[in-house]
Amino acid sequence: MKKLLFLTAVLFQIYFSNAQETGYFYGGLESNSQWLQTDEGINFLAPEDQFRANNYILLNYNLGKFTAGVQYESYLPSALLGYDPIYDNQNNVATYYFNYKDESLDITGGYFYEQFGSGLILRSWEDRQLGLNNAFKGLNIKFDATKDLSLKAVFGKQRYGFEESEGTIQGLDADLSLSGALDIESIDIQLGASYVGRNQDTNGVEAIPTTVGAYGGRLDFIIDNFYAGVEAIIKDPDVVANEGQIASNKLYDGTALQVNAGYAQKGLGINATFRRLENFSFFSDRLAEGNIFNQQVINYVPGLTKQQDYLLTNIYVYNPQPRLIIESFDQRAGEVGTQFDLYYTFKKGSALGGRYGTKLAMNFSYWGGLDAEYNIENRWYKAKFIGKGHQLFRDFNLEIKKKWSKEWSSVLTYQNVIVDKGIVEGGPLGNTSILANIGVIETTKRFNDGKALRMVAQHLWSEDDRKNWAAGVLEYNFNTRLAIYAADNWNYGGIDKIHYYSVGGSYSKGNTRLGINYGRQRGGLICIGGVCRFVPENTGLSANLTVAF
């Protein structure tokens, strides 16, 4: 609290001392709270701290080329259920920074977020729904050496709750517009190179490396309507850890390769991605490997699958598997797979387009474990580049968007998905798979004055896991500010035949939005942007307030 008061006083002092200048404040407030209740229907016993809240206050001040900011966070009396317990009963200044930026130089001291390339080698970001904030505390310098060459340098420790990681991170990144440098107009060619190193005390264990580096290169180009890119990374040999313990002093290197290509024109888009990860977990503390809360993760490894929007299409999702494990109960070395997307718009006036046109989106993804041979006793393994590793996830889905009139529109979705049960529940992989077919019909009726009614019917067919589900959503918008909804996903094929119901609404005015809902939360993976966390089943009242200024 003392840090918050001090930094706030500094910001106000800067503001009032420069009141005649053009400086300005901006920021926001976000409060997420829940009141948990015991629910025998899902065997949920309310914890001692039934009321929980995550609160964030962000305050920035800009004056010309200088910007300063501070973020205060509180998790009182405990963080929301499913968040890392390190936040429980904590409140303090979480991040702060001072920044100078002109046409070619951008320097930040304090906490900062950064990304090299696609993020596969380094990315720090904040996602409050995931409970993830892996900002670096240190120095971040960006410099445009020429109009075609940009350089970045980072140095610091990573945030871990309100503390800092054990390891220190240093990184360099360069982006070169080769086509710009060579004055080539027919093709756009971008080159990139990155280095990220973690330096961490070994506590006198000579077999463990003090510094582990990752080295990456990337190439992207665009020719007319075609585009393609490749990024390759190798990581120095390092020990592997599991649940906070080093498995052995044996060292293993890691690699990552990602290739994408596509074509786009009006009414048509095609995209394909291939990715192979072998022992490519990278954390700012070597003992953080495998933590389920994504704390202290250095790089961004999302699940490359379609991000679904509906209750039942989000039950069987994919959580990427970059880890190496050589144990008697579980062996894995990484993942390899691909994803294809096709987007097509049937023209207005055509047989399938009708009066308003019809949009079609198809997606296919397949991810398997690396085909590898393991020697558990001697802790070595040998993986093939692709091979025939066991299937982890396979998804085919089809979406049709159709506008019938100025008032009516619909979305039809079909999904056929297979997922390893170890992905859904955590634990060893390769034992049991779940096959599910899901159908969704969504229809929206728009009225005058911003009123709208949205109806969604969903069904999941499966002979595995919890069998069949049915779900429905009714949402009514009184205007652009006020909306209410009722939803239920019913596991009628399972043993307990459980309803996961919820009702709620939201009200917005200006830059302020308040949302309230009550109901049951289905347990399992929740994924945002391909990054997932586990959420336990619970019941209660929750509220969300956001204010931007």
C-alpha positions as CSV (number, residue, x, y, z in Angstrom):
1,M,0.0,0.0,0.0
2,K,2.9,2.4,0.8
3,K,4.3,1.8,-2.7
4,L,0.9,2.6,-4.3
5,L,0.5,5.8,-2.3
6,F,4.0,6.9,-3.1
7,L,3.7,6.2,-6.9
8,T,0.2,7.8,-7.0
9,A,1.7,10.9,-5.3
10,V,4.5,11.0,-7.8
11,L,2.1,10.8,-10.7
12,F,-0.1,13.5,-9.3
13,Q,2.9,15.7,-8.6
14,I,4.0,15.3,-12.2
15,Y,0.5,16.1,-13.3
16,F,0.0,19.3,-11.3
17,S,3.5,20.5,-11.9
18,N,2.8,20.2,-15.6
19,A,-0.8,21.4,-15.5
20,Q,-0.1,23.9,-18.2
21,E,1.3,21.2,-20.5
22,T,-0.7,18.7,-22.6
23,G,-0.2,15.7,-20.3
24,Y,-3.2,13.5,-19.5
25,F,-4.2,10.6,-17.3
26,Y,-5.7,7.4,-18.6
27,G,-6.3,4.0,-17.1
28,G,-9.0,1.7,-15.9
29,L,-10.5,-0.3,-13.1
30,E,-11.6,-3.9,-13.2
31,S,-13.3,-5.9,-10.4
32,N,-14.2,-9.6,-10.6
33,S,-15.9,-11.1,-7.6
34,Q,-17.8,-14.2,-6.6
35,W,-19.9,-15.5,-3.7
36,L,-19.5,-19.3,-3.6
37,Q,-22.3,-21.5,-2.3
38,T,-22.3,-25.2,-1.3
39,D,-24.1,-27.2,-4.0
40,E,-24.8,-30.8,-3.2
41,G,-26.0,-31.3,-6.8
42,I,-22.4,-31.1,-8.0
43,N,-20.7,-32.2,-4.8
44,F,-19.3,-28.7,-4.3
45,L,-18.5,-27.6,-0.7
46,A,-18.1,-23.8,-0.4
47,P,-14.6,-22.9,0.8
48,E,-14.0,-21.0,4.0
49,D,-13.6,-17.8,2.0
50,Q,-16.9,-17.8,0.2
51,F,-16.5,-14.3,-1.1
52,R,-13.5,-13.8,-3.3
53,A,-12.4,-10.9,-5.5
54,N,-9.7,-10.0,-8.0
55,N,-9.4,-6.2,-8.4
56,Y,-7.1,-4.2,-10.7
57,I,-6.6,-0.4,-10.9
58,L,-4.4,0.9,-13.7
59,L,-3.3,4.5,-13.7
60,N,-1.1,6.0,-16.5
61,Y,0.1,9.5,-17.1
62,N,1.6,10.8,-20.4
63,L,3.4,14.0,-21.0
64,G,4.9,14.4,-24.4
65,K,7.5,11.6,-24.9
66,F,7.3,10.4,-21.3
67,T,4.7,8.0,-19.8
68,A,4.5,6.5,-16.4
69,G,2.1,4.0,-14.9
70,V,1.2,1.9,-12.0
71,Q,-1.1,-1.1,-11.5
72,Y,-2.5,-2.0,-8.1
73,E,-4.0,-5.4,-7.5
74,S,-5.9,-7.0,-4.6
75,Y,-7.0,-10.6,-4.1
76,L,-9.0,-10.2,-0.8
77,P,-9.8,-12.3,1.1
78,S,-8.8,-14.8,-1.6
79,A,-8.3,-15.0,-5.3
80,L,-11.1,-16.3,-7.5
81,L,-11.5,-20.1,-7.4
82,G,-9.1,-21.8,-9.8
83,Y,-6.4,-19.0,-9.7
84,D,-2.9,-19.7,-8.4
85,P,-3.1,-19.7,-4.5
86,I,0.0,-17.4,-4.4
87,Y,-2.4,-14.5,-4.9
88,D,-4.7,-15.4,-2.0
89,N,-5.0,-12.6,0.7
90,Q,-2.6,-10.4,-1.2
91,N,-2.8,-6.8,-2.2
92,N,-0.1,-4.4,-3.3
93,V,1.4,-2.5,-6.2
94,A,1.8,-5.2,-8.8
95,T,3.6,-3.4,-11.7
96,Y,4.9,0.1,-12.5
97,Y,6.9,1.6,-15.3
98,F,8.5,4.7,-16.7
99,N,8.8,5.0,-20.5
100,Y,10.4,7.4,-23.0
101,K,9.5,7.1,-26.6
102,D,10.4,9.1,-29.7
103,E,10.6,8.4,-33.4
104,S,13.4,5.8,-33.2
105,L,13.9,5.0,-29.5
106,D,11.6,3.4,-27.0
107,I,12.9,2.8,-23.5
108,T,11.0,1.3,-20.5
109,G,12.2,0.8,-17.0
110,G,10.2,-1.1,-14.4
111,Y,7.6,-3.7,-15.5
112,F,7.0,-4.2,-19.2
113,Y,5.4,-6.6,-21.7
114,E,7.3,-7.7,-24.8
115,Q,7.1,-10.2,-27.7
116,F,9.8,-11.5,-30.1
117,G,8.4,-12.7,-33.4
118,S,5.3,-14.8,-33.0
119,G,6.1,-15.2,-29.3
120,L,7.3,-18.8,-29.6
121,I,10.6,-17.8,-28.1
122,L,9.5,-14.9,-25.8
123,R,6.2,-13.3,-24.9
124,S,5.1,-11.6,-21.8
125,W,1.5,-10.5,-21.5
126,E,-1.4,-10.2,-19.1
127,D,-4.7,-12.1,-19.3
128,R,-6.8,-11.6,-16.2
129,Q,-9.3,-14.3,-17.0
130,L,-6.5,-16.8,-17.1
131,G,-4.8,-15.3,-14.0
132,L,-1.7,-14.8,-16.0
133,N,0.7,-11.9,-15.8
134,N,4.3,-12.7,-16.7
135,A,5.6,-9.1,-17.1
136,F,9.3,-8.6,-16.9
137,K,10.8,-6.2,-14.3
138,G,13.9,-4.6,-15.6
139,L,14.9,-2.7,-18.8
140,N,13.4,-2.9,-22.3
141,I,15.0,-1.0,-25.1
142,K,13.7,-0.8,-28.7
143,F,15.6,1.1,-31.4
144,D,14.8,1.6,-35.0
145,A,18.4,1.7,-36.5
146,T,17.0,2.4,-39.9
147,K,13.6,2.4,-41.6
148,D,14.2,-1.3,-42.3
149,L,16.0,-2.5,-39.2
150,S,14.5,-2.7,-35.7
151,L,16.3,-3.9,-32.6
152,K,15.0,-4.9,-29.2
153,A,16.8,-5.8,-25.9
154,V,15.3,-6.9,-22.7
155,F,16.8,-7.6,-19.3
156,G,15.1,-8.4,-16.0
157,K,13.3,-10.8,-13.8
158,Q,9.8,-12.1,-14.4
159,R,6.8,-11.4,-12.2
160,Y,5.7,-14.3,-10.0
161,G,2.6,-13.1,-8.1
162,F,3.9,-10.1,-6.1
163,E,7.4,-11.5,-6.1
164,E,10.0,-12.1,-8.8
165,S,11.3,-15.2,-10.5
166,E,14.5,-16.9,-9.4
167,G,16.0,-16.7,-12.9
168,T,17.1,-13.5,-14.7
169,I,16.1,-13.2,-18.4
170,Q,18.1,-11.4,-21.1
171,G,17.0,-11.2,-24.7
172,L,17.9,-9.7,-28.1
173,D,15.7,-9.5,-31.1
174,A,16.2,-8.0,-34.6
175,D,13.7,-7.5,-37.5
176,L,14.9,-6.7,-41.0
177,S,12.8,-5.7,-43.9
178,L,15.0,-7.2,-46.6
179,S,12.7,-6.1,-49.4
180,G,12.8,-2.6,-48.0
181,A,16.6,-2.6,-47.7
182,L,17.0,-3.9,-51.2
183,D,14.2,-1.7,-52.6
184,I,12.3,-4.7,-53.9
185,E,8.6,-3.9,-54.6
186,S,7.3,-7.2,-56.0
187,I,7.8,-9.1,-52.8
188,D,7.7,-8.3,-49.1
189,I,10.5,-10.2,-47.3
190,Q,10.9,-10.0,-43.5
191,L,13.8,-11.6,-41.6
192,G,14.1,-12.0,-37.8
193,A,16.5,-13.4,-35.3
194,S,16.2,-13.7,-31.5
195,Y,18.2,-14.8,-28.5
196,V,16.6,-15.4,-25.0
197,G,18.7,-16.6,-22.1
198,R,17.8,-17.6,-18.5
199,N,20.4,-17.2,-15.8
200,Q,19.7,-19.0,-12.6
201,D,21.7,-20.0,-9.5
202,T,22.3,-23.8,-9.4
203,N,22.9,-23.9,-5.6
204,G,26.3,-25.5,-6.2
205,V,25.1,-28.4,-8.5
206,E,27.7,-28.3,-11.2
207,A,25.7,-30.7,-13.5
208,I,23.0,-28.1,-13.9
209,P,23.7,-25.2,-16.4
210,T,23.6,-21.7,-15.0
211,T,22.6,-20.2,-18.3
212,V,20.1,-21.8,-20.7
213,G,19.7,-20.0,-24.0
214,A,17.3,-20.2,-26.9
215,Y,18.2,-19.1,-30.4
216,G,15.6,-18.5,-33.1
217,G,15.3,-17.3,-36.7
218,R,12.3,-16.5,-38.8
219,L,11.4,-15.6,-42.4
220,D,8.1,-14.2,-43.7
221,F,7.2,-13.2,-47.2
222,I,4.2,-12.0,-49.2
223,I,3.8,-12.3,-52.9
224,D,0.6,-10.8,-54.2
225,N,-2.2,-12.9,-52.5
226,F,0.2,-15.5,-51.1
227,Y,2.0,-15.4,-47.8
228,A,4.2,-17.8,-45.9
229,G,6.5,-17.9,-43.0
230,V,8.8,-20.2,-41.0
231,E,10.3,-19.9,-37.5
232,A,12.8,-22.3,-36.0
233,I,14.2,-22.3,-32.5
234,I,16.7,-24.4,-30.6
235,K,17.1,-24.4,-26.8
236,D,20.3,-25.3,-24.9
237,P,20.4,-28.5,-22.9
238,D,18.7,-28.2,-19.5
239,V,17.3,-30.4,-16.8
240,V,13.6,-31.2,-16.8
241,A,11.4,-30.7,-13.7
242,N,8.1,-32.1,-12.7
243,E,5.9,-30.7,-9.8
244,G,8.7,-28.5,-8.5
245,Q,11.3,-31.3,-8.5
246,I,14.2,-31.9,-10.9
247,A,13.7,-35.4,-12.4
248,S,17.5,-36.0,-12.8
249,N,20.7,-34.1,-13.5
250,K,20.6,-35.3,-17.1
251,L,20.3,-32.6,-19.7
252,Y,18.1,-32.4,-22.8
253,D,18.0,-29.8,-25.5
254,G,14.8,-28.6,-27.1
255,T,13.5,-27.5,-30.5
256,A,10.6,-25.7,-32.1
257,L,9.5,-25.4,-35.7
258,Q,6.5,-23.6,-37.0
259,V,5.6,-23.1,-40.7
260,N,2.5,-21.3,-42.0
261,A,1.3,-20.5,-45.5
262,G,-1.9,-19.1,-47.0
263,Y,-3.8,-17.4,-49.7
264,A,-6.3,-14.6,-49.5
265,Q,-8.6,-12.7,-51.9
266,K,-12.0,-11.2,-51.7
267,G,-14.4,-13.9,-50.6
268,L,-11.7,-16.6,-50.2
269,G,-9.1,-17.3,-47.5
270,I,-6.9,-20.4,-47.0
271,N,-4.4,-20.9,-44.2
272,A,-2.3,-23.9,-43.2
273,T,0.0,-24.2,-40.2
274,F,2.5,-26.9,-39.2
275,R,4.2,-27.0,-35.8
276,R,6.6,-29.4,-34.1
277,L,7.7,-28.9,-30.5
278,E,10.2,-31.2,-28.8
279,N,11.0,-30.6,-25.1
280,F,10.2,-26.9,-25.6
281,S,8.9,-25.8,-22.1
282,F,10.7,-22.6,-21.1
283,F,10.2,-21.0,-17.7
284,S,12.1,-18.2,-15.9
285,D,12.5,-20.7,-12.9
286,R,13.5,-24.2,-14.0
287,L,11.4,-25.6,-11.2
288,A,8.2,-23.9,-12.6
289,E,8.1,-26.3,-15.5
290,G,4.7,-28.1,-15.6
291,N,2.8,-25.7,-13.2
292,I,-0.8,-25.7,-14.2
293,F,-1.2,-22.0,-13.7
294,N,1.2,-20.9,-16.5
295,Q,3.2,-18.9,-14.0
296,Q,6.7,-17.8,-15.0
297,V,6.3,-19.0,-18.6
298,I,8.7,-17.2,-20.9
299,N,7.2,-18.1,-24.3
300,Y,3.8,-18.3,-25.9
301,V,2.7,-21.8,-27.0
302,P,-1.0,-21.7,-27.8
303,G,-3.1,-24.6,-28.9
304,L,-3.4,-24.1,-32.7
305,T,-7.0,-25.1,-33.1
306,K,-10.2,-23.2,-33.8
307,Q,-11.3,-21.1,-30.8
308,Q,-14.9,-22.1,-30.3
309,D,-17.7,-19.8,-29.0
310,Y,-20.4,-22.2,-27.6
311,L,-21.0,-24.0,-24.3
312,L,-20.7,-27.6,-25.7
313,T,-18.0,-26.9,-28.3
314,N,-15.7,-25.8,-25.4
315,I,-15.9,-29.0,-23.4
316,Y,-13.3,-31.0,-25.4
317,V,-10.5,-28.5,-26.2
318,Y,-6.8,-28.9,-26.8
319,N,-4.1,-27.9,-24.4
320,P,-0.7,-27.9,-26.1
321,Q,1.9,-30.5,-25.0
322,P,5.5,-29.2,-25.4
323,R,6.9,-31.0,-22.3
324,L,9.4,-33.8,-22.0
325,I,8.5,-36.5,-19.4
326,I,10.4,-39.8,-18.9
327,E,8.8,-41.6,-16.0
328,S,7.3,-45.1,-15.5
329,F,3.8,-43.7,-15.4
330,D,4.1,-41.2,-18.3
331,Q,6.4,-40.7,-21.3
332,R,6.1,-37.8,-23.7
333,A,8.5,-35.7,-25.7
334,G,6.4,-33.0,-27.3
335,E,3.8,-32.6,-30.0
336,V,3.5,-32.4,-33.8
337,G,0.5,-31.4,-35.9
338,T,-1.2,-29.2,-38.3
339,Q,-4.2,-27.0,-38.8
340,F,-6.1,-25.9,-42.0
341,D,-8.6,-23.2,-42.4
342,L,-10.9,-22.4,-45.3
343,Y,-13.1,-19.3,-45.5
344,Y,-15.4,-18.8,-48.5
345,T,-18.3,-16.3,-49.1
346,F,-21.0,-17.3,-51.6
347,K,-21.8,-14.1,-53.5
348,K,-25.0,-12.2,-53.2
349,G,-27.5,-13.3,-55.8
350,S,-26.0,-16.7,-56.3
351,A,-27.9,-20.0,-55.6
352,L,-26.2,-20.5,-52.2
353,G,-25.6,-16.9,-51.5
354,G,-29.2,-15.7,-51.7
355,R,-30.0,-12.0,-51.2
356,Y,-27.3,-11.3,-48.6
357,G,-24.6,-13.9,-49.3
358,T,-23.5,-16.9,-47.2
359,K,-20.3,-17.3,-45.3
360,L,-18.6,-20.7,-44.9
361,A,-15.7,-21.5,-42.5
362,M,-14.1,-24.9,-42.3
363,N,-11.3,-26.0,-40.0
364,F,-9.3,-29.2,-39.5
365,S,-6.6,-29.8,-36.9
366,Y,-4.6,-32.8,-35.9
367,W,-2.1,-33.0,-33.0
368,G,-0.2,-36.1,-31.9
369,G,2.5,-36.9,-29.5
370,L,6.0,-37.2,-30.9
371,D,6.8,-40.8,-32.0
372,A,9.7,-41.6,-29.6
373,E,11.6,-44.5,-28.0
374,Y,12.1,-44.2,-24.3
375,N,14.6,-45.8,-21.9
376,I,13.2,-45.0,-18.5
377,E,16.0,-46.6,-16.5
378,N,18.8,-44.6,-18.2
379,R,16.5,-41.6,-18.9
380,W,17.2,-41.2,-22.6
381,Y,14.8,-40.9,-25.5
382,K,14.9,-40.7,-29.3
383,A,12.1,-38.9,-31.2
384,K,11.3,-39.0,-34.9
385,F,10.6,-35.8,-36.7
386,I,7.0,-36.8,-37.4
387,G,6.5,-40.6,-37.1
388,K,3.3,-42.1,-35.8
389,G,2.9,-40.9,-32.3
390,H,-0.4,-41.4,-30.5
391,Q,-3.2,-39.1,-31.4
392,L,-3.8,-36.3,-28.9
393,F,-6.5,-34.2,-30.6
394,R,-8.3,-34.2,-33.9
395,D,-11.0,-31.7,-34.8
396,F,-13.1,-31.1,-37.9
397,N,-15.6,-28.3,-37.7
398,L,-17.9,-26.5,-40.2
399,E,-19.6,-23.1,-39.7
400,I,-22.2,-21.5,-41.9
401,K,-23.3,-17.9,-41.4
402,K,-26.5,-16.8,-43.2
403,K,-28.4,-13.6,-43.1
404,W,-32.0,-14.3,-44.1
405,S,-33.4,-10.7,-43.9
406,K,-32.6,-7.4,-42.3
407,E,-34.1,-8.8,-39.1
408,W,-33.1,-12.5,-39.1
409,S,-29.6,-14.2,-39.2
410,S,-28.4,-17.6,-38.3
411,V,-25.2,-19.6,-37.6
412,L,-25.0,-23.4,-38.1
413,T,-22.0,-25.2,-36.5
414,Y,-21.0,-28.9,-36.7
415,Q,-17.9,-30.3,-34.9
416,N,-16.4,-33.8,-34.9
417,V,-13.7,-34.0,-32.3
418,I,-11.5,-36.7,-30.7
419,V,-9.3,-35.8,-27.7
420,D,-7.1,-37.8,-25.4
421,K,-8.7,-37.9,-22.0
422,G,-5.4,-37.0,-20.4
423,I,-5.6,-33.6,-22.2
424,V,-9.1,-32.9,-20.8
425,E,-8.4,-34.1,-17.2
426,G,-4.7,-33.8,-16.9
427,G,-2.4,-36.7,-16.2
428,P,-0.8,-39.4,-18.4
429,L,-1.5,-39.4,-22.1
430,G,-2.2,-42.2,-24.6
431,N,-4.6,-44.3,-22.5
432,T,-8.2,-43.3,-23.5
433,S,-9.7,-41.1,-26.2
434,I,-13.1,-39.3,-26.3
435,L,-15.1,-39.0,-29.5
436,A,-17.8,-36.4,-29.7
437,N,-20.1,-34.9,-32.4
438,I,-21.6,-31.5,-31.7
439,G,-24.3,-29.5,-33.5
440,V,-25.2,-25.9,-32.8
441,I,-28.0,-23.7,-34.3
442,E,-27.9,-20.0,-33.4
443,T,-30.6,-17.5,-34.6
444,T,-30.8,-13.8,-33.9
445,K,-33.8,-11.6,-34.4
446,R,-33.2,-7.9,-34.5
447,F,-35.9,-5.3,-33.6
448,N,-36.1,-1.6,-33.7
449,D,-34.2,0.6,-31.2
450,G,-31.3,-1.8,-30.8
451,K,-33.5,-4.6,-29.4
452,A,-32.4,-8.2,-30.3
453,L,-33.2,-11.7,-29.3
454,R,-30.5,-14.4,-29.6
455,M,-31.4,-18.1,-29.3
456,V,-28.9,-21.0,-29.3
457,A,-29.6,-24.7,-29.3
458,Q,-26.8,-27.2,-28.9
459,H,-26.3,-31.0,-28.6
460,L,-23.3,-33.2,-28.0
461,W,-23.4,-36.9,-28.9
462,S,-20.8,-39.2,-27.3
463,E,-20.5,-42.8,-26.2
464,D,-17.4,-41.8,-24.1
465,D,-16.6,-39.8,-20.9
466,R,-19.9,-38.2,-19.7
467,K,-21.9,-39.3,-22.7
468,N,-24.6,-36.9,-24.2
469,W,-25.2,-33.2,-23.5
470,A,-27.9,-30.7,-24.5
471,A,-27.6,-27.0,-24.1
472,G,-29.6,-23.8,-24.8
473,V,-29.1,-20.1,-24.5
474,L,-31.6,-17.3,-24.6
475,E,-30.3,-13.7,-24.7
476,Y,-32.3,-10.5,-25.0
477,N,-30.9,-7.1,-25.6
478,F,-33.3,-4.3,-24.5
479,N,-30.9,-1.8,-26.2
480,T,-27.2,-1.5,-26.8
481,R,-26.7,-1.0,-23.0
482,L,-28.9,-3.6,-21.2
483,A,-28.9,-7.3,-21.9
484,I,-30.1,-10.4,-20.0
485,Y,-29.6,-14.1,-20.6
486,A,-30.4,-17.6,-19.4
487,A,-28.4,-20.7,-20.2
488,D,-28.2,-24.3,-19.4
489,N,-26.0,-27.2,-20.4
490,W,-27.4,-30.5,-19.3
491,N,-25.3,-33.6,-19.1
492,Y,-28.4,-35.9,-19.5
493,G,-26.3,-38.9,-20.7
494,G,-24.1,-39.1,-17.6
495,I,-24.7,-40.9,-14.3
496,D,-25.8,-37.9,-12.3
497,K,-27.7,-36.0,-15.1
498,I,-26.5,-32.6,-14.0
499,H,-27.8,-29.2,-15.1
500,Y,-25.1,-26.5,-15.3
501,Y,-27.5,-23.5,-15.4
502,S,-26.8,-19.8,-15.2
503,V,-28.7,-16.5,-15.5
504,G,-27.4,-13.0,-15.7
505,G,-27.2,-9.7,-17.5
506,S,-25.0,-6.7,-18.2
507,Y,-25.5,-2.9,-18.3
508,S,-23.1,-0.6,-20.0
509,K,-22.9,3.2,-20.1
510,G,-20.1,5.1,-21.6
511,N,-16.8,3.4,-20.6
512,T,-18.4,1.5,-17.7
513,R,-19.9,-2.0,-17.8
514,L,-21.4,-4.1,-15.0
515,G,-22.2,-7.8,-15.5
516,I,-23.8,-10.1,-12.9
517,N,-24.6,-13.8,-13.2
518,Y,-25.6,-16.7,-11.0
519,G,-25.2,-20.4,-11.6
520,R,-23.1,-23.4,-11.9
521,Q,-19.6,-23.5,-13.5
522,R,-18.7,-26.7,-15.3
523,G,-15.3,-28.0,-14.3
524,G,-12.5,-28.5,-16.8
525,L,-10.3,-26.5,-19.1
526,I,-11.0,-22.9,-20.0
527,C,-8.9,-21.7,-22.9
528,I,-8.4,-18.1,-24.1
529,G,-6.4,-17.5,-27.2
530,G,-5.3,-21.1,-27.1
531,V,-3.8,-20.9,-23.6
532,C,-5.7,-23.0,-21.0
533,R,-6.2,-23.3,-17.2
534,F,-8.3,-25.8,-15.2
535,V,-11.4,-24.5,-13.4
536,P,-13.0,-26.6,-10.7
537,E,-16.8,-27.0,-10.6
538,N,-18.5,-24.5,-8.4
539,T,-21.8,-22.6,-7.8
540,G,-22.3,-19.0,-6.9
541,L,-23.0,-15.4,-7.7
542,S,-20.3,-13.5,-9.7
543,A,-20.0,-9.9,-10.8
544,N,-17.7,-8.0,-13.1
545,L,-17.2,-4.3,-13.2
546,T,-15.0,-2.5,-15.7
547,V,-14.4,1.2,-16.0
548,A,-12.1,2.8,-18.5
549,F,-11.0,6.5,-18.3
